[in-house]
Each structure stands twice: as structure tokens, then as C-alpha cells.
Amino acid sequence: MQYLVIAYDGKDSGALDRRMRVREAHLGLGDEMVAAGRHLFGTAILDDEGRMIGSMLVVDFASREELDGWLATEPYVVGDVWREIDVRPCRVGPSFQALGAGGAA
């Protein structure tokens, strides 16, 4: 099942520092998840000044429990970056199906 994950960073003064401290681990896990066909697409959410304030991901897991297992190890969760996470079931449209078949970079 595919899910849309929208996660917002904390709004405190240390939020960007926490993000940057674990960013490489987050990107590394993301690369592993892309290779496994779990992460279909992702972006950083920016504020009006272009600063990263959150993330949006489209992921593919067999169940919500598997997705929750990934979240339990996700560096932005473990590193206290994401403070608000919304997860919704979704379905990637036919025009974008290649993303889930290894077409994503």
C-alpha cells in the first residue's frame, strides 16, 4: 500500500541544527529505501525564505505496521527533527507508476 507522509520539523531555535546533524543518516536510509522500492518520491518542505522545515514522502509498504517500523528507525524521528507527522493512504497515479518500478533517481 502506498502512503503520503507529511512531516514538519520542530519550530524551536534548535530545529535546523537537529535536522542537519542527522541529515546524512536520513539520506542514507532514504537511498536504501529507494533501492528496495519503499520510497517512491520525497522532497524537503521549504518556508518562504527557502529554509527546510519539513519533508514530504510517498512510500510503499505492505502495511501500516511496516511503515510504523520504518518510522521507528527514521533518523529524523529518532533525532527529534520531525515533530508533527501525518500519514495518509494514497495511490500513485498511472502517469507516475514508473517511480515505483525503479524509475526514481
C-alpha positions in Angstrom: 0.0 0.0 0.0 1.2 3.5 -0.8 1.2 6.3 1.8 1.7 10.0 1.8 3.9 11.1 4.7 4.0 14.8 5.5 6.3 15.6 8.4 7.1 19.0 9.9 10.2 19.9 11.9 10.0 21.4 15.3 9.6 25.2 15.3 12.2 25.9 18.1 15.5 27.6 17.5 17.4 24.2 17.5 15.3 22.6 14.9 17.5 23.2 11.9 20.6 22.1 13.8 18.9 18.8 14.7 18.0 18.3 11.1 21.5 19.0 9.8 23.0 16.8 12.5 21.2 13.6 11.3 20.6 14.6 7.6 23.3 12.3 6.2 21.8 9.3 8.1 18.3 10.3 6.8 19.6 10.5 3.2 21.5 7.2 3.5 18.4 5.4 4.8 16.4 7.0 2.1 18.8 5.7 -0.6 18.4 2.2 0.9 14.6 2.6 0.9 14.6 3.8 -2.8 16.7 0.8 -3.8 14.3 -1.5 -2.0 11.3 0.1 -3.7 9.9 1.5 -0.5 10.5 5.3 -1.1 8.9 6.4 -4.3 9.4 10.1 -4.0 10.4 12.7 -1.5 11.0 16.4 -1.1 12.0 18.9 1.6 9.3 21.3 2.5 10.6 24.9 2.5 9.5 28.1 4.1 9.1 31.4 2.3 12.9 32.1 2.8 13.9 28.7 1.4 14.8 27.0 4.7 13.9 23.4 5.2 11.0 23.0 7.7 9.7 19.5 6.9 9.5 16.6 4.5 7.0 15.0 2.1 7.4 11.4 1.1 5.4 8.9 -0.9 6.3 5.4 0.4 5.2 1.9 -0.3 4.8 -0.6 2.5 2.8 -3.8 2.8 1.0 -2.5 5.9 0.8 0.5 8.2 2.7 -1.6 10.8 5.6 -1.9 8.4 5.5 1.8 7.8 5.5 2.4 11.6 8.5 0.1 11.9 10.4 2.3 9.4 9.4 5.5 11.3 10.7 4.0 14.5 14.2 3.9 12.9 14.0 7.0 10.7 16.8 9.4 11.7 14.5 12.4 11.6 12.2 10.7 14.1 14.9 9.3 16.3 16.8 12.6 16.1 13.8 14.6 17.2 13.6 16.6 13.9 10.1 15.7 12.8 7.6 16.8 15.5 4.4 16.6 13.5 3.8 13.6 11.2 0.7 13.0 9.1 0.3 9.7 7.3 -2.4 9.1 4.7 -3.0 6.1 2.4 -2.7 7.2 -1.2 -2.3 5.8 -4.7 0.3 6.9 -7.2 -1.5 7.8 -10.5 -0.8 5.9 -13.7 1.3 8.6 -15.2 3.8 8.2 -12.3 3.8 4.4 -11.9 7.4 4.2 -13.2 8.6 5.9 -10.0 7.7 2.7 -8.1 9.4 0.5 -10.7 12.9 1.8 -10.2 12.4 4.9 -12.3 13.1 7.3 -9.4 16.6 8.7 -9.1 
